[in-house]
Structures are given as structure tokens and as C-alpha cells.
Amino acid sequence: MIRLPQEDGELRPYEPRTQPPGLLASGEPRPPGLSAGGEPRPSGLSAGGPLLSRTVFSAAHVVADPYADTTPDAPAAVDWDATLAFRRHLWSHGLGVAEAMDTAQRGMGLDWAGAAELIRRSAAEARAVGGRIACGVGTDQLTGPASLARIRTAYEEQLAVVEESGGGQAILMASRALAAAGRGPEDYLDVYGHLLRQAAEPVILHWLGPMFDPALEGYWGSPDLDAATETFLEVVAAHPDKVDGVKISLLDAGREVALRRRLPEGVRCYTGDDFHYPELIAGDEHGFSHALLGIFDPLGPLAAEAVRVLDTGDTAGFRTLLDPTVELSRHLFRAPTRFYKTGVVFLAWLAGHQDHFAMVGGLQSARSLPHLARAYELADGLGLFPDPELAEARMRSLLTVYGVPR
């Protein structure tokens, strides 16, 4: 039994899971017909191999070097071995890696120099193991106000790094500089049109909402989301051969569904909605969303298992596996949403993917102890920890640091 602090300041007893997710409560191996949670697993589920019915990317976090003598304002010190090992973990389950995105703390601890190095290293690792990768392209090397010409040049510089590294697809990320400089829809049409015309391969366009980054308020030229949607779709319609897909991160399932139904033939919708992803990936009679999600960093193996169930045509089985994870995701991504990275890295530490709970920029302090305790409880209940005893021991060590009595 472990005592976990609650939001009201009280300590509540919790009995952690004692068996790894691959075992039943009796300690016996889980039969092939049972899921990680013990529910019946649909027949025909493959134990591995590529995902077939959906393209799925996990936006992966970076692992900090805890021994580096650095400060929150200094360039990030990254543990490259652990960072790349985590990407191999995701690839081993059949997931793609969305590299150097907001989950990797772009603009929140990881600067462009660090992101460029991350892209180069991850792209080389992807080639070595045959993993799928897509990499974020932005303008975060700019400081202070910038003209549209400088913004285009900054985007071009980053696009060149991705293309020259063999880093798979480019993801054109939303730009804080463009949000500040853009006077209306015409500026977005100009900048994105310029970039799409010169992109060597089709890209993914990323619409990141202000809940993820307040500096992106009014993106696509208007704070009115209906007007912004029209501009966004105009960009896509003008260059359908250069747009592989669009990533929508607005936490509004209805808006995403309406938008994906208006995409040109052949242009995919990648959900970035960490609140409604099971229903959006499952889809409806008019279509479905692929996925590019930060929550698939901690959910990687379970997410892959669920999509393999979907590959068999069993939508109900897919929802049975993935629906119970939504409570954890909504907890990690609760407002202020941009600090979700803290919970993601915390769970990676508990799961044994890294040896410490330190983050670039000191962001491990961005969430409260009760928030982290609830994340541990929800993740443990889902069976996300390969070694529950290790997770419990690490949770206890954190509680000790915070002065929680045993």
C-alpha cells in the first residue's frame, strides 16, 4: 500500500498493481486471447508487424542529461543514448516517430540547435532500424519581431535540415513568429504557399491550437475558428499534391470531423486531439483520422495493440482497449495544457525508459505532486508499467523527496 497526496492535501491509500501487464492477477501468463487489461482479445490479432489500417505517429519526448551543469535558460543538455533508445522502443511496436515536435519541448526548453541535432540523430537511427519518422519544421531560431521574408527564410532553413538528413516527412509546424507578424489570411497563404511549392516531398501541415501554445492565438489569420478553418483549407486546396495530411490539435472532435470531411481526395487527417482520439481514429461512415499524438508516447505499446485490433475490422475491440486510456490522457493534458510534457516524461521514468525524472529547461517542476500522483495511479491501473514494482519504488522515492511520510 502506498499513500498518495490528493488535490485537497489529504493522503489516500492506494494498492499498486503487483503483476506485470503480461500476467494475470494469479501470476500466470496472459493467454493469447486476453488483452493487457484482461479483456477478451479479438481473434486474428498479430503480435507484431506494421500497422495497416491507420498511419500512427507517436510524438516522442527527449531525455535530459541529469548530470549536465546547466540552467533553465541555457541550451538543452540531452542524453542522446536514452533519447534514441526510446525511439527504438516506439519503432519496435510498429509506431512512427514524430520528431522534434512540441512533445520534445520545442520552444519550451529545446532550442533550434538542439532540435536540429535531434532530427539528424533520429533520422540516422530511423534509417538504421527501418523506422518511420516525420520531423517538425518551424521558425524557432528567430528572436524578436520578424518580417514575413525572415519567417520564410527560417522555415526554409529548417526544411532543408529535414530534407538533407533523410528525415522522412516534414511537418510544417505553426510559427509563433508568423502568428505575431501575420496581418491576415493573405500572409498565411503567401508563406505556406511559398514553402509548399519548394518542398521536395508532400508534408504534414500542423494546426496547433492556443491551448497548447498561447502565442498561437489567431493562427491562420483570425481568432474566429470558422474563418481560420477556411484559410487552412484554402492552403491545402491550392497544393493538394504537396500535402500528405493535416494534423489538427484543437481538442474539438466535432470541428476535426467537419474539417476532415472537406479535405481533398488523398489528403489525410492526423488527429492531434488527446481528449477524443479513440472515436476520431475509429471514424464513422464518412471516414476516419490517422494519428499523430503526444499521448502515444506513454501509450505506445497499448496504442499499437489497439490499432492491430482495428486492422482486423474489430472497431469495438479497438475501443475496448483504447477508451479506458482517455481519463489518463485528459489528466495529463489538463489546463494549462502546454505542460503535459511533464506527465509524459514522469511516466517514462516510472516505466523504466529513463533513470531519472529530470527535464530540459527544468520542466519537471511544472506539475504538482498531486497531479503526478494521480498520473501514477491511472497509469498503474491501466497496466502501463512493464515492471510495477519499479514504478512503485520510484513513486515512493519521489514522495520521500517531497516529504510525504511513509
Beta strands, then each sheet from edge to edge (+ up, - down):
strand 1: 2-5
strand 2: 11-14
strand 3: 56-59
strand 4: 96-99
strand 5: 133-137
strand 6: 169-172
strand 7: 203-208
strand 8: 243-249
strand 9: 268-271
strand 10: 290-293
sheet 1: 1+ 2-
sheet 2: 3+ 4+ 5+ 6+ 7+ 8+ 9+ 10+ 3+
end
